[in-house]
Structures are given as C-alpha cells and as structure tokens.
Amino acid sequence: MVHQEQKYKKQHEYPSFFVLLLERAKMGMLRLRGGCTRVNANSSTQDNILEVDPYDFVYDGIPRQHRVLKEQNACVHCGAKRLKFEFATFCCMSGKTKLAYLPIPEELHHLFTSQSELGEMFRHNIRAYNTNFSFTSMGVNLDSTTSNMTSGVYTFRAHGGIYHKIDQLVPRDGQPRYLQLYFYDSESEFSHRLQWPNLDRNIVEILTHVLATNPYVRTFRSLAELGPLDNYRVTLNASVELDQRVYNRPTTSEVAGIWVEGNDNISAYKRSIVVYGRSDYSQYIKSYFSCYDPLSYPLFFPNGEPGWHSNIQRHGACINQIVNDEENIEEDLEETNVRRGRNVSMREYYCYKFQIRSNDNVILLGGRLLQQFVVDVYIKIETSRLEFCEKNQAKIRADLYQGVVDCVNAGEVQPSRVGQRVVLPASFIGGPRDMRQRFMDAMTLVQDDGKPDIFLTMTCNPKWPEILRELLSGQTAQDRPDLVTRVFRAKLEDIKKQLFQKHILGVVGAYVYVIEFQKRGLPHAHFLLIMKPGHKMTNPDHYDKIVCAEIPDLTKYPQMHQLVVQHMMHGPCGHLRPSSPCMQGEPKKCRFRYPRQFNDQTTHAEDSYPLYRRRNNGINVNVRGHTLDNRWVVPYNPKLLMMFNCHINVEACSSITSVKYVFKYVYKGHDKQVVHVDPGEKELVINEIKKFQDARYVSPPEAIWRIFSFALSQIHPYVMALQLHLPNKQMVRFRDDDIMTDIVDRERDKRTMLTAFFERNKDFYYESVMEMKKRWTKSLFAYLMT
C-alpha cells in the first residue's frame, strides 16, 4: 500500500521539464506571456520559439490507446456469447436452464435479415406488422417525445403498465381488428389489413402464408365456416405446458377449442381464456399464462410455441415432477418458483431467450419490436413481484408495538383493521423505500469517512467497437438494447477496477455508485468517491491535477483534442440553440449553467463550488454548426477519457449535496399522488404499489438491465442499518388471525436489534470495568510490595 501511494504521488508531481523551465525563468532565460512560456534557444535569436503550457502536466501518463474488452469463450453449457466480468450463471444458470431452439420459417427469417428494400421496409414498420397480425390488443402509455417516428432516436419508453386484452368474436363497431381479421377469406382479410397505414401488400401476403400453420391461426380461421358467431365461443388454453427442453410444437387441439353456447360437454383446460361471440368486456391475458407471448407476438413465435409458465423444469428434472396447483397459480408466480428450486423462474427464462448464440435468435433481429418485447417482459416480471407483495399485505401486517397496545386498550381485537396497508417494502429493488434506505447508507459513509472528493459520471458510448462488431448488417445500437447494456456493464466493471484497484485517481477509501438511464435509453453511472487521507482534494492545485476543463491543443494532443470535441462539449444551447433540452424556466436558461465564464486559474466560488481553469486562449472548435470555446467544455480527466472513449464527467466535490443528486434522479416520472379508496372504508388508504407503477418510466436498456439481474447500485464499505426506536415503539409483525392480547404478550419481552446492541454494550462495559479494576489492583499490590 505504501509503495502504491508513493507511486501515485510521483505520477502527480510536476514533470522535470517544468521544473527546468521554472529555473530558467528565474535566470531570465524565459519570459511569460498569456499563460504560455516561450523558450528562447538563443538569447540573441528570436526566430526559433517553442511554446510550453505550464498546465500540460494534466496530460502526463495518458495511455496511447483505448481499453478494449478481451474476447471470452462461449458458455460451455448453452453456447451463449460471454463478455468479460459476467458471472458464471448469467446465461443459463450454469446449465440448469435449457430450452430447445425452435427454427422459424425461411420466408420470415429472410424478412428479418434481408437488406433488400422489402426487408428494410418490414423492419422499419415491424411493430405495425406485429400488431396487425396479433390476436390481442395492447394497452400502453408511451412517451411521445421518444417514440415518435419523425425525429431523434426511436425509443419504446413506457409509462405505467402494459396490458394485453383479447376481444369478442363479433366486431363491436363492424370494423374487424386483431383476432377478428382471421375470420375472413383471403381477399377480404387483405383488404382489412391494408387499411392500416405504412403496410405493404407483398409483406402482408408473406406473413399470411408464414402464419398459416400457426395453431391459433388455424383455430380462428376454422370459425369462418361456421356462419354467424354470436352463439359460439372459443376456449383458449392458458396453460400449454409442453416440455420446452425438447422441440415440441403445439397442435391445434392443445391450444384452443370451439364450442356452441349451452353445450356442457366441454373438456375444459386447467386454465383457460373464454372468448365469447358477444361480450361486454374484453379478457385480460395474465402475465403467467403460457399463451401470453404467442398471442401478443406472432412474429417472434410464428409456430405458436408457448412462452414462460410456472412449471418449466430445470435441466435434469423429470417432467413428471411438475407440481401444478391451478387453484393457487396466482399466488405461485416468481417467488414461489425460486424457493422451490426445481422450476425456471420468469427472469431466468427470458434471460436465456435474450442471449447471443450461433443460431439466429430471431428475437434479437426484431429492432423496434425487440424494444417493445423487452419492456413488456420486464413489466411482466415486475408486475408478478408487485402482485406477490400486494397479495401478502392481508396476511402479514406491521405496526408499532405501542400502537397495538393502544388498540387493545381501546377495545380493538381485529388485527385486519390495524397496520400499514398496501405498502411497497424496502426489499423491492428500485422502490422508493429501497432508494431511501440506500440514500441513508450513503449518508452514513459521509458521516464516517468525510465528504465525497470526486463526483464522476460515465455515459455509454453506442459507438464502442465492442458494440459495433456485434451488430448485424443494417442494425444500429438502438436496435440492440441487450448488447448495449451488456457492454456498458462490462465497461463499468473495468472502470471500477481502474479506480479501486489501480488507484488511477488516488486511493479510494469509500464509494457509492448508482445506475441511471437517459430519456433515450442510454445507461450511465454516477460515482461518489471518498479518498483516503493523503489523497483528498483540498485546494485548487489538487483539482488541476485531476480535472481539466479546456480543449487540448490540436498540434500537441490531436487524439485527446478529438475525444474532447466528440464527448465533452456541452450543447450548444442558450442563444445558439434555444430549443436545447437543457433550456428550462422562464426566461429559459441552461440548467447546467453553460456557457461558463473564462478563468485564468482554478478558484473557489462563493457557493464553495470550484471554478475550473478555462482560459481564453483562442482555441475554438466547431460543434453542430456552431463555434465553441473553453466555456463549453464539460470537466473531464484525460486519462479516463482516453481509456474508455466515452463521456466521463469528473468533478471535484465541495459539499455533501452531491449525494442527494445521485439518488434523486434514479427513477424519474410524473410527480403525482395516487390515492386508492377501499370500498366500505371511510379512511383513505395510500396504495404505494399502484403509486409506484403509475409514476415510473421503463426504457429498453433499463428493462434488459433488470432482466439480466445487473446491480442498480453498490456501496463500499457495506452499511448495516440499526433499527432505532423509542421504548415500546419497535415494529412488530402479526397475521390477520392473531389475537391482539397474544401479540402484546408475545412481543413484550422480545429483543430487537437495538435493545440487543444496548445489552451487549452494557455487558462489554461491565467486563471492561472489571478488567481495569483487576489490573489496577495488581498494580497497586505490586507497588505496595516494593
């Protein structure tokens, strides 16, 4: 450790040539002008002049090339491509998850991969084609600023939940849509489908032919021969539980049945969706139904193969061991399956589906439809977890011990009327209680180790070579949120290694970071670094060794100059571009306070924030058609910028308010309050789960990040929270059927973490006093004997 600290200090000392220049300046051999030093090779000759910048030491030790992730061997169990720093169970749980590869028709594969005009047209409007041939309607509230088809990078950014519904057989308004389109002959079907905008007849004909063998299509097409459908109903099998570890294509009878109203001789499925000829309500497709995927995404599941269900066995388990309790399926879901350990969870299933393998994974070819599917899958996983939390509210409640005693004294004996209801617990990652807890943990580090020294933000670069080389022909980075997310996570682990093991900015004593996702979806990480004593940044001279806010000289540092222009120039905004997203308020101003002012040297402002050196040295660059100078440079560290070739903002912290910034913007959404009124209750009960669902946005990179189970935040050293409470104010847990007096008697003498901590310290204090008394007695006896 001592050697590393000495090495660090040596790297940050002024270079020897700078010391030589200072000596020559004292001797009158040099003269200073405009922040630069001119070296006279001959005191009598003014022709050969070499300009030297006294602050060039910030560029010392810069690597010559960017860091590139090393290739890794494919998974030995499933053949999936692996990236550096990915854990062993990432793709297939070390062989425990095994799903058969189901090939798709050649014509459909050609549309996904062809670079012809027809293929490009299909992929550009793939969401419209999938919706046109889907059996269900999708309800979703999209962010119109990111999902419009006219400007910017397309991003399927959902607000709230996603719902899939299946309608009645007979059109309500005479205009057929979704599954109702399959009841017509070919010409009528084409006529109805082509009424949608931006659809090509040739592509519609190809998709119609491809889906002709789909068991759901065959079922609904057979209705065309039955005449009026008012008295018919279709029963869809919601639990097509074929063994997905081997190739097994479902048949028509396995997925659906057609019945006449009043016919009681029906062989019902274990779980089913009944589609009536006429009905006042549409049927919702539950997230745990195996028909959820083939009904909603026929282009990804053209053979009608089932999606995830709760009884997919891990590799090595016998299919006869399936435990299927249809009465409790709604309570089964994700958590129960994980506890059993025999079944593949919903997250594990889709994590396997989104892997890169040698065979063409048609899902990864979907472009904009892949974005929709990824967000849909994550919301489905999140909804199942939230439903688990909500369904267990009525079984286990919590209240203060003194509150229970007060209820007993007041004559209340029904636990169902006591406690906090519809609570989103802190164990739900990403929820408001979880983020509040993490914020308090970060403040604990500040209290123990001091204020942060460095605030660092790293943003994903969609043009990293690791991303570009994996893109297929015609694909862009926004078409592959899975690839962007995995590469960024690998780069994140790499920069952690450089910061915390190689000590590139100094020895870090404590740190915290969180992952955030931009409006257009690109992930970025916020770091707060607390340096060890001897490496803290305490004055402007220390800032200049780490942080730079100037454009490098093009002739001296051409590669660094290009990187700063590409990644570290803000805007432009202000009068140069009033429509910039950073322009807010009335009158509109840049919320990041650009352009900054010129400064000949780094100083502290009145609000204790540093004002970095931004000299008016005449260096200008052209960015987006405007001429910018040092006032527009986002502060950076040259070494990190060269290493990782992306936007890396490095700032010197001057106050602990930066801790709040990290967690304030992690989960953005509308600032609103959702209040749910329980029927029959006079009190208003706040539904925290509903409030969370209604307020949050989900973009494709965030969705795939959560599906891959990557960490949203990390703190070091780890903080364990000690539950503080006043006497008889501790939290207790009880069930609806508990008796209140029994709860009081049971909890009266029960120790909490805090009371146990006090008892341990009391015992330790007594032991320490007795030990000191014993030592004092021995010392006194020895003194008296002398």
BAZA-459643 format. One record per residue (C-alpha): residue in one letter; x, y, z. Coordinates in steps of 0.2 Angstrom, whole numbers, plus 5000, padded with zeros to 4 digits. Example, Ala and Ser with C-alpha at 12.3 -4.5 7.8 and 13.67 -1.06 7.14 Angstrom:
A506249785039;S506849955036;
***
This chain:
M500050005000;V501450125004;H502350084988;Q500650124978;E500450284987;Q502250344983;K501950294965;Y500350394965;K501250544972;K502650534960;Q501450524945;H500650684950;E502250784953;Y502650924941;P503750854927;S505550884927;F505550994911;F504351104920;V505551124935;L506951164922;L505851294914;L505551374931;E507351384935;R507751464918;A506351584921;K507251644937;M508851664927;G508051774914;M508151654900;L506251644898;R504851764898;L503051734902;R501551784891;G499751744891;G499851584901;C501151514890;T503051514891;R504151544876;V505851464876;N507251554868;A508551434861;N509751584859;S509551744869;S510151844854;T509051754842;Q507151774842;D506751654827;N506651484835;I505251494848;L504451344857;E502851374866;V502651274883;D501051274893;P501351264912;Y499751164914;D500251024902;F500650914917;V498750864917;Y499150764901;D500550664908;G500450474908;I498950474896;P498850294888;R499150294869;Q497550194865;H495850154872;R495450004883;V494549864873;L493649714881;K494549554878;E493649414869;Q492949274881;N492549094877;A490749044874;C489748964888;V490148784889;H488348734893;C487248834881;G488548914869;A488049094873;K489249234869;R490149294885;L490849464889;K492149504902;F491649524920;E490049424918;F489649294931;A489549114928;T487749094930;F487249244919;C486649154903;C485948984908;M486148964927;S487748854923;G486748734913;K485148724924;T484148824911;K483948734894;L482748774881;A482548704864;Y482948804849;L481448824838;P481848874820;I480748994811;P480048984793;E481349034780;E480249174772;L480049264789;H481949244793;H482349324776;L481249474781;F482249494797;T483949484789;S483749544771;Q484549704766;S483349724751;E482049864751;L480649744756;G481649694771;E482149864777;M480349914775;F479749774786;R481049804800;H480649994800;N478749954802;I478949794812;R477849854827;A476449894815;Y476549724806;N476649634823;T475149724829;N474149694813;F474349504815;S474249504834;F472749414842;T472749534856;S472649724859;M474049804869;G473749954881;V475250064884;N475650244888;L477150294878;D478250444880;S477850534864;T479450634864;T480550474861;S479350354852;N478850474838;M479350424820;T479950584814;S481450654824;G482850584836;V483250414840;Y481750294842;T481550234860;F480050124866;R479850214883;A478350154893;H477550254907;G476550144919;G475949964915;I475749864899;Y474149764896;H473549634883;K471749604880;I470849494869;D469149554862;Q467549464857;L467249364841;V466049484833;P466649664830;R465849794841;D465849934828;G465849824812;Q467649864810;P468649694812;R470349704821;Y471649584829;L470949404830;Q469349454821;L470349484805;Y470649294804;F468849254801;Y468849324783;D469349244766;S471049294759;E470549444749;S469449524762;E470749494775;F472049584764;S470849724761;H470549754780;R472349734785;L472949854771;Q471849994778;W473250014791;P474550154786;N476350104780;L475949924777;D476549844761;R475449714752;N476849594747;I477449594766;V475649554772;E475549414759;I477149334765;L476649354784;T474949274780;H475749124772;V477049104786;L475749104799;A474548984790;T475248844801;N475148934817;P473948834828;Y473048994834;V472849054816;R472048884811;T470848894826;F470149064821;R470149034803;S469048874805;L467748994813;A467449074795;E466548914790;L465348924805;G464249074799;P463649194812;L464749184828;D463549264840;N463249094849;Y465049024848;R466449044860;V468248994859;T469148924874;L471048964873;N472248854884;A473148974895;S474248834902;V475048754886;E476448674897;L477448574884;D479248524889;Q480248664881;R481848574884;V481548474868;Y480748534852;N478948514854;R477748614843;P475948634849;T474448564840;T472848654837;S471848554850;E473148594863;V472948774861;A471148804859;G469348734857;I467748794849;W466148774857;V464248824855;E463448914869;G462448794880;N463448644876;D464048574893;N465048434886;I466648534886;S468348464890;A468948614899;Y470848664901;K471648684918;R471648864915;S470848954900;I470349114892;V468549114885;V468249224870;Y466349244868;G465449284852;R464749444860;S465349514877;D465349674886;Y467149654892;S468749604885;Q469849464893;Y471549514900;I472949394896;K473849364913;S475749384914;Y475949204920;F474849124905;S475949024893;C474949094879;Y475449274883;D476949284871;P476249184856;L474649284856;S475449454858;Y477049424847;P476649314832;L478149374823;F479349314837;F478349154840;P477649104822;N477448924827;G476348964842;E477548894854;P477148934872;G478149064882;W478549064900;H477448974913;S477748924931;N478148744928;I479648744916;Q480848624924;R482648654926;H483848534916;G483948364924;A482248364932;C480948244927;I479448314918;N478348204929;Q478948304944;I477948454939;V476948524953;N475348614946;D474148684958;E472948784947;E472048844962;N473548944969;I474348994952;E474049174955;E475049164971;D476349054964;L477249164952;E479049214953;E479549204971;T478749034975;N479648954960;V481349024966;R481048954983;R480648784976;G482248774966;R481648654953;N480748774941;V481448904929;S480949074935;M480249204924;R481849314924;E482949164921;Y481849104906;Y481949274897;C483749304901;Y484049134892;K483049194877;F484049364875;Q485749284874;I486849294858;R487149114851;S487749044835;N486049014828;D485049164823;N484049224838;V482549304829;I482049404844;L483749494843;L483349544825;G481749624829;G482349804831;R480949914837;L479949764841;L481349694852;Q481249864861;Q479449834864;F479649654869;V481049694881;V480049824890;D478449714890;V479449564898;Y480149674912;I478549754916;K477849574917;I479149514929;E479049674939;T477149654940;S477249474946;R478349534960;L477249684964;E475749574964;F476649454976;C476949604988;E475149664987;K474349494989;N475349465005;Q474849635013;A473249555020;K474249415028;I475649495036;R475549675043;A476649785053;D476349915066;L477249995081;Y477149895097;Q476450045107;G475150065093;V474549885096;V474449915115;D473450065112;C472249975101;V472049835114;N471649965127;A470450045115;G469449885113;E470049845096;V470349655093;Q470349635074;P472149645068;S471449665050;R471049845055;V472749885061;G474349915052;Q475149995037;R474149935021;V474749915003;V476549955007;L477949934994;P479349855005;A481149915005;S481549734999;F480849784982;I482449844972;G482150014965;G480650064975;P480550224985;R480950145002;D482450054994;M483150214987;R482850305003;Q483750165013;R485250175000;F485250365002;M485450345021;D486850215019;A487750345008;M487550475021;T488250365034;L489850345023;V489950535023;Q489750545042;D491050415045;D492350455031;G492050635027;K491350725012;P491550654994;D493050714985;I492650664967;F490950654958;L491150554942;T489850514928;M490150394915;T488950384900;C488850234887;N489550264870;P488450174857;K489950184845;W491150074856;P492049944845;E491349804856;I489549854851;L489849894833;R490749724829;E489249634836;L487949724826;L487249634811;S487049714794;G485849854794;Q485749864813;T486150014824;A486450024843;Q484650064847;D484149904839;R485149804852;P484749864870;D485449694876;L487149724868;V487249904873;T486849854891;R488049714892;V489549814885;F489149954896;R489149844912;A490749764907;K491549944904;L490849994921;E491749844930;D493349894921;I493250074927;K492950014944;K494549904943;Q495450054937;L494850174951;F494850054966;Q496249934962;K497450034951;H497050194960;I497150294944;L496450454953;G497150414970;V496750284984;V494950274987;G494350245004;A492450235001;Y491250244987;V489550234981;Y488850224963;V487050214955;I486550174938;E485350294929;F484550284911;Q484350434900;K482750484892;R483350404875;G483850254885;L485750254886;P486450204903;H487650304913;A488350284931;H488650414944;F490050384956;L490450474973;L492250444978;I492950474996;M494850474995;K495950415009;P496950545019;G498450605009;H497450584993;K496050714996;M495750864985;T495851014997;N496351164986;P496351214968;D498151154965;H497450974968;Y495951004957;D497151044942;K498050884944;I496450784942;V495150894932;C495350984916;A494051094908;E494951154892;I495151104874;P496851024871;D498051094859;L497751014842;T499551014837;K500150944853;Y498750814858;P497750784842;Q496950624848;M496450704865;H495850854856;Q494650744845;L494050654861;V493550814870;V492650884854;Q491750724852;H491250684870;M491550834882;M490750984873;H489151044880;G487651094869;P487751214861;C486251294870;G485751474875;H485551594861;L486451474849;R485151344851;P483651394862;S482751234859;S484051134868;P483351014881;C484451094895;M483551254892;Q482251274906;G481251404916;E480651574912;P481651664904;K482451504898;K484251464905;C485351314904;R485051214919;F486951164919;R487451354918;Y488351344901;P489251434894;R490351464910;Q491551604912;F493351624907;N494551594922;D496451604921;Q496651484935;T495551374946;T494751454961;H493351434973;A491651524970;E490651604984;D489551444985;S491051344988;Y490951254970;P492651264961;L492851374946;Y493951274934;R495351354924;R494551404907;R495751514898;N495351624884;N496751554873;G496051574856;I495651384854;N493951364846;V493051214838;N491551184828;V490151084836;R488551054827;G488751204816;H489251324830;T490951394836;L491351344854;D492751384866;N493351334883;R491751394891;W490851254884;V491951114890;V491250984902;P492650944916;Y493550784912;N495050684917;P496150654902;K496750484907;L495050414910;L494450494894;M495750414884;M495550244892;F493650224890;N493250334874;C491550404881;H490850544890;I491650544908;N491250704918;V492450714933;E492050854946;A492850904962;C491550894976;S491451034988;S489850984998;I488850835003;T487350894992;S488050794978;V487550634987;K485750684985;Y485950714967;V486450534964;F484850464971;K483650604966;Y483650564948;V483750374948;Y481950344945;K481150484936;G479250504932;H477750614934;D477750704951;K476050644956;Q475050564971;V473950414968;V472650384981;H471650224982;V469950224991;D469550054998;P467650014997;G466750015013;E468150105022;K467950285027;E469850315028;L470950345013;V472250215011;I473850265000;N474250124988;E476150134987;I476249994974;K474950074962;K475850244965;F477550174960;Q476850084945;D475950244939;A477450354941;R478950264933;Y479550254916;V480450104908;S481550114893;P482349954884;P484149964891;E483449984909;A482249844906;I483549724900;W484749784914;R483449724926;I483149564917;F484949524917;S485049554935;F486349684935;A486649784951;L485749954951;S486950024964;Q488449974975;I489150044991;H490850015000;P491049985014;Y489449895017;V488249985029;M487149885041;A485649985047;L485249985065;Q483350005068;L483150145080;H481550165091;L480950235107;P480450115121;N478950015116;K479050095099;Q479849945089;M479049875074;V478049705076;R477349585064;F475749495065;R474449405055;D472549435052;D472049285063;D473149335078;I472349385094;M472949555099;T473249515118;D474349375112;I475349495101;V475649605116;D476149465127;R477249385114;E478149555109;R478349625127;D479949545131;K480649515113;R482349585110;T482649705095;M484249735086;L484449905096;T484049835113;A485249685110;F486549815105;F486249905121;E486349745131;R487949695123;N488749865126;K488249855144;D489049685146;F490649745137;Y490649905148;Y490549795164;E491849675158;S493049825154;V492749905171;M493149735180;E494649705169;M495349885173;K494949855191;K495849695191;R497349775183;W497349925195;T497349805210;K498849705203;S499749865200;L499349935217;F499849775226;A501549765216;Y501849945221;L501549915240;M502649765239;T504149865233;
***
